[in-house]
């Protein structure tokens, strides 16, 4: 039987219609528990901002390697450019066939975290890139906060249980370019090997090209293709930790293209991270006598650094 991930409309969460609102919350929670993935419309993000961000990064990735590498080298790839083949999935030695760029949080100058987070860098070759990209960053951040508030209601948790974790959080907007593959791709490598996201949740703005697949509970790979304008939402390892594994961090991958599909693929996921000192201990709500806490205590920064080492972006 054909299956597909659930689809929700964010307008329903703000609706005065109680039934619509409750149906949204239930579909969101049930969908994350069953699949760890959903598609979302009605998020209110201006399509021109999304398209402008894609256009800017496509222009950047089309530049020569020497130019692009001027913007590389920040610790752990936290900001700016990471060249092709530098990242690999956890427990997989083969490099992913992609290059990418990171944009991060920009706290006010008087905020303590302004001295913790590295400054964003911007390619001087592309006009007005900063303005457009930061608009998308903030729009996705607002959308993510709403999704986490709805998830709090699903689990009947106090307001702010999840959403407060991401306030001034170390969230990352990643622009990815998967170039066309040579006739004989590197042995063992794919565009993005099977992995789970590190963070709380991820919001993926309508990727430009197919190839994304998720691993279902039945062990089957299921293709995920969002309609134009939709956002794909998935849950990550940090949310799985604090919910004691109740919400899964679903394994997913981007497979290599074949035939006429062997063209560039672009993707802009927004990785929602907590603030660095956020405690990722299992929340008491998710601990029972039959289900004791499965994870030890760790801060968000400690977990992030651990995982960055495991995927090759942070060297000791």
C-alpha positions as CSV (number, residue, x, y, z in Angstrom):
1,X,0.0,0.0,0.0
2,X,1.4,3.4,-1.0
3,X,2.2,5.7,2.0
4,X,3.0,9.3,2.3
5,X,4.0,11.6,5.1
6,X,1.2,13.8,6.6
7,X,0.5,17.3,5.4
8,X,-0.7,20.2,7.5
9,X,-1.6,23.9,7.1
10,X,-0.2,26.2,9.6
11,X,-3.1,28.6,9.2
12,X,-5.2,25.9,11.1
13,X,-3.1,26.4,14.3
14,X,-4.1,30.1,14.4
15,X,-7.7,29.3,13.4
16,X,-10.7,30.3,15.6
17,X,-12.2,27.0,14.6
18,X,-11.4,24.7,17.5
19,X,-11.8,21.5,15.5
20,X,-9.3,22.7,12.9
21,X,-6.8,23.8,15.5
22,X,-7.0,20.5,17.4
23,X,-6.8,18.5,14.1
24,X,-3.6,20.4,13.3
25,X,-2.0,19.7,16.6
26,X,-3.0,16.0,16.4
27,X,-1.7,15.6,12.9
28,X,1.6,17.3,13.7
29,X,2.2,15.2,16.8
30,X,1.0,11.9,15.3
31,X,3.0,12.6,12.1
32,X,6.3,13.2,14.0
33,X,5.8,10.1,16.1
34,X,5.0,7.9,13.1
35,X,7.3,9.3,10.4
36,X,9.4,12.1,12.0
37,X,8.5,14.1,8.8
38,X,5.6,16.2,7.6
39,X,5.0,18.8,4.9
40,X,3.6,22.2,5.8
41,X,1.7,24.9,3.8
42,X,0.2,28.1,5.1
43,X,3.5,29.1,6.7
44,X,3.3,32.7,5.4
45,X,6.9,32.9,4.2
46,X,7.1,35.2,1.2
47,X,8.0,33.1,-1.9
48,X,10.1,36.0,-3.2
49,X,12.3,35.8,-0.2
50,X,12.8,32.0,-0.6
51,X,13.5,32.4,-4.4
52,X,15.8,35.3,-3.8
53,X,17.8,33.2,-1.3
54,X,18.1,30.3,-3.8
55,X,19.1,32.7,-6.5
56,X,21.9,34.2,-4.4
57,X,23.3,30.9,-3.4
58,X,23.1,29.4,-6.9
59,X,25.2,32.4,-8.0
60,X,27.7,31.8,-5.3
61,X,28.1,28.1,-5.9
62,X,28.7,28.8,-9.6
63,X,31.8,30.7,-8.8
64,X,35.3,29.3,-9.1
65,X,36.8,27.3,-6.3
66,X,39.5,29.9,-5.4
67,X,36.8,32.5,-4.9
68,X,34.6,30.3,-2.8
69,X,37.4,29.1,-0.6
70,X,38.0,32.7,0.5
71,X,34.9,32.3,2.7
72,X,35.9,28.9,4.2
73,X,37.8,28.0,7.4
74,X,35.6,29.0,10.3
75,X,35.7,26.5,13.2
76,X,33.5,23.5,12.5
77,X,32.1,25.1,9.4
78,X,29.9,27.2,11.7
79,X,29.7,30.1,9.2
80,X,30.4,30.7,5.6
81,X,31.6,28.1,3.1
82,X,32.4,24.4,3.5
83,X,34.0,22.9,0.3
84,X,32.8,19.8,-1.5
85,X,33.4,16.5,0.1
86,X,34.3,17.8,3.7
87,X,31.3,16.3,5.6
88,X,30.3,12.7,6.0
89,X,27.5,11.0,7.9
90,X,28.1,9.7,11.4
91,X,29.7,6.2,11.3
92,X,30.2,6.5,7.5
93,X,33.8,7.2,6.3
94,X,32.7,8.2,2.7
95,X,32.3,11.9,2.1
96,X,29.0,13.3,1.0
97,X,28.9,14.7,-2.5
98,X,28.0,18.3,-1.6
99,X,29.2,21.8,-0.7
100,X,27.4,24.2,1.5
101,X,27.2,27.6,3.2
102,X,26.1,28.3,6.8
103,X,24.3,31.4,8.1
104,X,23.8,31.6,11.9
105,X,22.1,33.5,14.7
106,X,22.8,37.3,15.1
107,X,22.0,38.3,18.7
108,X,21.9,42.0,19.6
109,X,25.3,43.5,20.2
110,X,24.6,43.7,24.0
111,X,23.5,40.1,24.3
112,X,26.0,37.7,26.0
113,X,25.7,35.3,23.1
114,X,27.0,37.9,20.7
115,X,30.5,37.1,21.9
116,X,29.8,33.3,21.7
117,X,28.4,32.9,18.2
118,X,30.8,33.6,15.3
119,X,29.9,36.5,13.0
120,X,28.2,35.7,9.7
121,X,30.3,36.2,6.6
122,X,28.9,37.3,3.2
123,X,30.4,37.0,-0.3
124,X,31.2,40.5,-1.5
125,X,30.5,39.4,-5.0
126,X,26.7,39.2,-4.5
127,X,24.7,42.3,-3.8
128,X,22.0,42.4,-1.1
129,X,22.5,38.7,-0.2
130,X,22.7,39.4,3.5
131,X,19.3,41.3,3.6
132,X,17.5,38.5,1.6
133,X,19.0,35.6,3.5
134,X,18.4,37.0,6.9
135,X,14.8,37.6,6.1
136,X,14.4,33.9,5.3
137,X,16.3,33.0,8.4
138,X,13.9,35.0,10.7
139,X,10.8,33.8,8.8
140,X,11.8,30.2,9.3
141,X,12.8,30.8,12.9
142,X,9.3,32.2,13.6
143,X,7.7,29.3,11.8
144,X,9.8,26.8,13.8
145,X,8.8,28.4,17.1
146,X,5.1,28.1,16.2
147,X,5.6,24.4,15.4
148,X,7.3,23.7,18.7
149,X,4.5,25.6,20.6
150,X,2.0,23.3,18.8
151,X,4.0,20.2,19.8
152,X,4.0,21.4,23.4
153,X,0.2,21.4,23.3
154,X,0.2,17.9,21.7
155,X,2.1,16.5,24.7
156,X,0.2,18.7,27.2
157,X,3.4,20.4,28.3
158,X,3.8,23.8,29.9
159,X,4.0,26.6,27.4
160,X,7.6,27.2,26.4
161,X,8.9,23.7,27.2
162,X,10.3,23.3,23.7
163,X,10.0,26.7,22.2
164,X,12.1,28.5,24.9
165,X,15.0,26.2,24.0
166,X,15.4,27.9,20.7
167,X,15.3,31.5,21.9
168,X,18.5,33.1,20.6
169,X,19.5,29.5,19.8
170,X,22.4,28.4,17.7
171,X,20.2,27.7,14.7
172,X,21.7,27.4,11.2
173,X,20.4,28.1,7.8
174,X,22.4,25.8,5.4
175,X,22.4,26.3,1.6
176,X,23.5,23.1,-0.1
177,X,24.7,22.5,-3.6
178,X,24.8,18.9,-4.9
179,X,26.7,19.2,-8.2
180,X,26.1,16.9,-11.2
181,X,27.9,13.6,-10.7
182,X,30.7,12.3,-12.9
183,X,30.2,9.2,-15.0
184,X,31.9,7.2,-12.2
185,X,31.0,8.8,-8.8
186,X,33.5,8.2,-5.9
187,X,33.0,4.6,-4.6
188,X,30.8,4.5,-1.5
189,X,29.7,8.1,-1.7
190,X,26.2,9.5,-2.2
191,X,24.9,13.1,-2.2
192,X,23.9,12.7,1.5
193,X,24.4,9.4,3.2
194,X,21.8,8.0,5.6
195,X,21.8,10.2,8.8
196,X,19.7,11.8,11.4
197,X,19.7,15.6,12.0
198,X,21.5,16.9,15.1
199,X,19.0,19.5,16.2
200,X,15.5,19.9,17.6
201,X,13.6,20.2,14.3
202,X,14.5,21.0,10.7
203,X,12.5,23.1,8.3
204,X,13.4,22.5,4.6
205,X,12.3,25.2,2.1
206,X,11.1,23.4,-1.0
207,X,14.3,21.8,-2.3
208,X,15.2,22.3,-6.0
209,X,15.2,18.7,-7.2
210,X,14.2,15.2,-6.0
211,X,16.3,12.6,-4.1
212,X,15.3,13.0,-0.5
213,X,14.2,9.7,1.1
214,X,13.2,8.7,4.7
215,X,13.5,5.3,6.3
216,X,10.1,4.2,7.7
217,X,9.5,2.1,10.8
218,X,9.0,-0.9,8.4
219,X,12.6,-0.5,7.1
220,X,11.5,0.9,3.7
221,X,12.8,4.0,2.0
222,X,10.1,6.5,1.1
223,X,10.6,9.4,-1.3
224,X,9.7,12.8,0.1
225,X,8.9,15.5,-2.5
226,X,7.3,18.8,-1.3
227,X,4.9,20.7,-3.5
228,X,6.0,24.2,-4.6
229,X,5.8,26.5,-1.6
230,X,5.6,23.8,1.0
231,X,8.1,23.3,3.8
232,X,9.3,19.8,4.9
233,X,9.6,19.5,8.7
234,X,11.5,16.7,10.5
235,X,12.6,16.0,14.0
236,X,16.2,15.7,15.1
237,X,18.4,14.0,17.7
238,X,18.0,16.8,20.3
239,X,14.2,16.6,20.3
240,X,14.5,12.8,20.5
241,X,16.8,13.1,23.5
242,X,14.5,15.4,25.6
243,X,11.4,13.3,24.7
244,X,13.2,10.1,25.8
245,X,13.0,8.7,22.3
246,X,9.3,9.2,22.0
247,X,9.8,11.5,19.0
248,X,12.1,9.7,16.7
249,X,15.1,11.3,14.8
250,X,14.2,9.8,11.5
251,X,17.0,8.4,9.3
252,X,17.0,10.1,5.8
253,X,19.3,10.5,2.8
254,X,19.7,12.1,-0.6
255,X,20.3,9.5,-3.2
256,X,22.4,9.9,-6.3
257,X,20.5,11.0,-9.5
258,X,20.2,8.9,-12.6
259,X,20.0,9.8,-16.3
260,X,18.4,13.1,-17.1
261,X,18.1,13.9,-13.4
262,X,21.9,14.2,-13.1
263,X,21.9,17.9,-12.7
264,X,22.6,20.3,-9.8
265,X,20.3,20.0,-6.8
266,X,19.9,22.9,-4.3
267,X,18.5,22.7,-0.9
268,X,18.0,25.1,2.0
269,X,17.3,23.4,5.4
270,X,17.0,25.5,8.6
271,X,18.4,23.5,11.5
272,X,16.7,24.7,14.8
273,X,19.2,24.5,17.6
274,X,18.9,25.4,21.3
275,X,21.0,28.0,23.0
276,X,24.5,26.6,23.8
277,X,23.9,26.0,27.6
278,X,20.5,24.4,27.2
279,X,20.2,21.2,29.2
280,X,19.2,18.3,27.0
281,X,18.3,16.0,29.9
282,X,15.2,13.8,29.3
283,X,12.2,15.8,30.5
284,X,10.4,14.2,33.5
285,X,7.1,14.1,31.5
286,X,8.6,11.4,29.2
287,X,10.0,9.2,32.0
288,X,8.0,6.3,33.5
289,X,8.7,3.2,35.4
290,X,8.4,1.2,32.2
291,X,10.4,3.7,30.2
292,X,13.3,5.0,32.3
293,X,15.5,7.8,30.9
294,X,17.5,6.5,28.0
295,X,20.0,9.4,27.7
296,X,22.5,11.0,30.0
297,X,22.6,14.8,30.6
298,X,24.5,17.0,28.2
299,X,24.3,20.6,27.1
300,X,23.3,21.5,23.5
301,X,26.8,22.8,22.8
302,X,28.4,19.6,24.2
303,X,26.1,17.5,22.0
304,X,26.8,19.6,19.0
305,X,30.5,19.5,19.3
306,X,30.4,15.7,19.8
307,X,28.4,15.3,16.6
308,X,30.5,17.7,14.6
309,X,33.5,15.6,15.4
310,X,31.6,12.5,14.3
311,X,30.7,13.9,10.9
312,X,34.2,15.4,10.2
313,X,33.5,19.1,10.5
314,X,35.3,19.6,13.8
315,X,38.9,18.5,14.3
316,X,40.5,18.0,17.7
